[in-house]
Amino acid sequence: MADDDDDGDESQGLRKIIHVDMDAFFASCEQRDNPELRGKPVAVGGSGGRGVVAAASYEARKFGVRSAMPGVTARRLCPDLIFVRHRFEVYKEVSQQIRAIFRDYTPHVEPLSLDEAYLDVTDDLKGIGSATLIAEEIRRRIREETRLTASAGVSYNKFLAKLASDQNKPDGICVIRPGEGAAFVQGLPIRRFHGVGPKGAEKMARLGIETGADLAAKDLPWLRAHFGSMADYLFRAARGIDLRPVRANRIRKSVGGERTFSEDISSGPALRDTLETIIDIVWESIERTQARGRTVTLKMKYTDFQITTRAKSLAAPVPDKATFAGIARTLLDESLPLPLPIRLMGLTLSNLDRGDVAQEKPRNDPQLSLL
């Protein structure tokens, strides 16, 4: 923000929002705690069978290793890749340290994951007045108190702040000031928009949309005709508009995950293998958050972007992984044969018992989005 003390911000209803995102959090924790891993390509997760990469260090990312990637694929891309088992209790402890830092500046903290959160510092507790200075102070304290680095985005809404935090990673900061949002967004490749995956970007390219400016040139009726329920979001995003408030105490309604494929799939064996991977990851999230829910939902997005869901509810909470997996497999079997190949599959556990689930939400990822 050009001048965070400018009274005009408030008169226009603008907020001062910071998005803080830890840099390669899980992998960085492992490198911090084991000096032998520093400077080397590291993946947190499993390397064999149906193992999946949960996180990758920046050294590994240079080889194309990404989260949600099968471990065997990651090993093929980077033969020297070092796999380590996750230590979620360590990550959670560090996350609590970081959140304590956030709350020194504002009570309005909306965690998105163990390593990522929005902060509304319009009325900051320390009276600093400048969102940019607050973000820099938070990043400094994270470095000193946890020996890890964080990147931050500062802007006047959540959408822009999140885009900004990714702009100068790792260990960077980006500020998008009032009046700059639309121009910033329109200069981005369409793939940077949250929710636009590889297939979505391909479809947009076929329609002549490759940048935010191309998207902004399309009117709402045209977008609705081509993108259905996603149209309104795309219309606002292309103009840097986001009216969502920072919610400090969101009630979690589901635990789940979804995977977007690099290539569309339609065969029974491929679908079942993918489902097993998602079951493993989602159940791990369920156990970590201690969620108890009665409804299992299978979600699939077809190549024409239509979405279907199938769900089954029990009279009591799903008791164990075997039951969860059995329901998921039945829901898939009931969906076969598919009318079209799919580009995305997801599973969620909902109808949660209140008070039984930790208020943290695993990170959204372009390929594996844990809800």
N, C-alpha and C positions, 0 to 999 in steps of 0.2 A: 504494500500500500504506500503510495507516494508520501503521504503524511498520515500516519495512523492516528494522529490527534485531531484530524480534520472533523469538525462538528458536522460537516455535510454528510458524512457516512451515516450517522444516526438518523438524520432527517430523511434520508432516502431509504431507510429501513435496511441498510446494509449491515452485515455482521462481520466480525473479525474471526475467521476460522483458520485453524492450523490442523494439517493432517501430518501426523508423525508415523514414519514407517521404518522399522529397524532394517538394517542391511543384512540380507541373507541370514536371518536370525538364528535358526536352528544350527546351521553349519558354522556360523560365527561363534556361537557358544562352544561348539566342539573345538574349534581352533583356539579359542581363548584358553580353554581348560587343558588342552593337550598341545604343548609347544611343538611337538613333532609334526602336527598337521598344518601348521602355519605356512602359508605360501604355496600349499599343495591343493590339487583338485580333490574336494571332499563332497560326498553325498551322504545325507542322512536317509536311511531306509534299507531296503533289501536288494541284494544284487542277483539273486537267482530265482528260478521258478516264476511265481507270480509277483515277486518283489517289485515294489514301486519306489521311486525316488520321492521322498517327502520334502527335501530341500537340497539345494546345491550351492556350494561356495562360488564366489565370483571366478575363481581359477577354473572351476569345472564348467561354468557357464560359457567360457570362451570356446569350449569344444562343442557347444550346443546342448549340454546336459541341462534339463529343466525339471521342475517339480512335476509329478504325475507321470513321468516317463517310466516305462518298464525298466527294471534294473539291467536286464540283458542288453537293451538298446543303449543305455547310458554307458555300459562297459565297452560296447563296440565303438561308440564315439570317442571314448577316452579310456584307452587301455590301462592307464596309470591311475584311474579313479580309485580313491580310497573310500570304501563304504564303512559307516559306523552306525550302530544301533541308536535309535532315538532315546532321549532321556527327558520325557515330558515333565517330570517333576522339577528338573533343573530349569527348563524353559519357563515353566509356570512361576517358579520362584523369582526368576529375573523379571518376568512380566509384571509381577506384583511390585517389584522395586521401581520399575519404570512408571507404573500407574501412580505410585505414591508421589513421584516427582511431578507428574501432570497435575495432581490435585493440590499441589502447593500454589498453583497459579489460577485454577478455576474448578468449580464443582461440576462444570458442564463437560464431562468426558464421556465419549461414546466409543467403547472398545469395539473394534471389528474382529480382532483376533488377539492372540497372545502378543503380537508384535506390531500392532497397528491400531491407531485410534484417531478420532476427530476430537478437537478441543474448540469450544467457543470461548474466546477470551475477550469478547466485547466489553465485559465488565470484569477485568482481571483482579484477583485478590490482592496482588502486590502493588496495584496502582501504577504499573509500568506504562500502560497506555499504548505501547507499540507492539502489535502482534509479531512483527519481525524480530524485535529485540527479545520478546518472550521465547520465540522459537529458537533463537540462537542460544539463549540461556539454558533452555531445556536440553538442547543437543549437547552443550558443554557438560552439563551435569550428568547426562547419560554416559558420556565418555568417561568422566572421572569416577563415577560411582559403580559402573558395571564393566568398564573396559571394553565396551562395544560402541559401534557407531550407528547413528540414525540419520535419515534424510527427512526433510520437512518441506511441506508446501504451505504457503500462506496466501489466503485470498478472502473473498467476501462471500463465498458459498462452498458447500462441501464438494461438489463436482469439480470445481476449479482447483481447490486445495489438494484434492487427491491426484489430479493430473500433474500439478506442480511438484508434488513430493517425488514423483518418478522422473522428473526432468533432469536432475543433476545427480542421480545416484551413481555410486555410493557416497555417503558422507557429504551430502550437499544440501543446498536450500534454494528454493525458487519462490519468488513473490510475484503474484498477479494482482495488480492494483485495480481499484475501481475504474471502469472505462476501458480496461485492457482485455477483459475476458473474451469477448466475441472474437477479437483479432487473434488472440492466442489460440483459441480452439480452431478457428478456421485455417490456421497454418499447420495443423497437425495432420498426419496420415490417418485415415479412417480407422486403421487397426488399433490406434491408441484409445479409441472410445471404449469405455467399459461395456461389456456385453456384446461387442462385435468380434466374433471369433474368425478363424481362417476362412471358413466357408461363407460366413456373412460378408467378409471383406471381398471375397471372390464374386459373390452375387452383386454387391455394390459396384465393383469395378465393371462388371458387365453392363450395369445401368449408368455408367459414366461417373460414378462417385468414388473418388480416391482420396479426397481431403475433406476437412471440415468445411471449407469454402464450397466445395461441390455439394455437400449435404445441405448447407444453408440456402443454396439456390433452389431447392425443391420445396414446394408448398406442402401444407399438411394433407390435403386430399390425395396428392400424388404419393406421399409417404404411406398413408393408410392403405392405399390400393396395393402397394408393393410389400409393406412390412407389417401390416395388421396392427396388433396391440403394441408393438414396439415403436410405432410411428410417433406418438406424442413425446416419448422420451427422446427420440432422435431429433425431433424438431426443436425442443428446448435445448438439448445439449449442444447442437450446432450453433446456438446463440449464446452459449455460456450461462444459461439460466438454470437455476436449481433452488427451489424454495424450501427444501427439506430442512427442518431444524436439527441441531445436535441433540440427540436423546440420550440422557445420562442413564436412564433406568429402563431400557427396553425389555419387555417381557418376551422371552424367547418362545417361539411357537413350534419350532421343529429343529431337528438335528439331521443333517444329511449331507450328501455330496453328489456332484454330477461331473461327468467327463465328456468333453468335446473331442471328437476324433479327428485326426489329421486326414483320414480317408473314411468315407461313408461305409457303413457295414450293414449287412442284411442277413447273413447266413446264421443258422442256429448255433453252430459251434463258436463262432466269433462273438456272437452276442452273449453266450453263456460264459465264455472266458472273461469278457469285459465285466459282466455282472459280478463274477466272483471277486474280481479286483476291487470293485466298488463296495461290495459287502464287507471285505476286510477293512478297508479304510474307514468306512462309515461306522462300523461297529467299534473300531478303535476310538473314534470320536465320541460315540455314545458312552463307552466305558470311562473315557477321560472326563467327560462332563457329568457323569452319573445320571444321565437322562433316563427317565422312565416314561414310555409312551405306549399307546394302544393301537395306533394306526400306522401301517407301512404303505408307502406310496411309491410306485414305479413311474418314472417320467421318461418320455422319449420324444425327441424332436426330429421330425422327418426332413428330408432334403428340400421339401417345399416350405420349410419353416413352420409347418403346423405342429402343434404340441398335443400329445395325448397322455393321459394319466390313468392308471389303474390302482385301486387301493383296497386294502382289507383291514378291518378293525377287529380287535379282540375285546372280550368283556373285561379283561384285566391287562395290565401292562405286559408287553413282550418280555418274557422272563430271561431269555438267553440268546446267544448268537445263533445257535442251531435253529431256533424258532424263527428268528429274524430272517436268516438265510433261506429257510424253507418257504416262508411266505413270499419272499422276493422271487425265488425261482418259479413258484406257482404263477405269480403275476406275469412273469415273462412268458411262460408256456401258454398262458391264456391269450397272449397277444400275438402269437405266431399262427400262420405266417404273416409277416409284415406286408402292408400294402406298398410301402416304399422303403428304401434304405434309410437308416437313421444317421444323424450327425452328432447326436448327444443322448446320453442315458444318465439318469440320476435316481437315487433312492433317498427317501426321507422317513424319519420316525416322528410322528406328530401326536396330537392329543396328549401333550405332556402333562404329568402331574406337577402342579405348581410347587416351587420350593425344592424340587428334587434335581434341578439342573443348574450347573454353574453358569453364571452370566458371562460367558465368553464364547466367541464365535470364530471357529477356525477360518483361516484366510481364504478369500476368494482367489482363485487362480484361473488363468485363461483356459487351462486344460482340466483342472480338477478343482471344482468350486465346492467347498464345504459350507453348507448353509447354516 
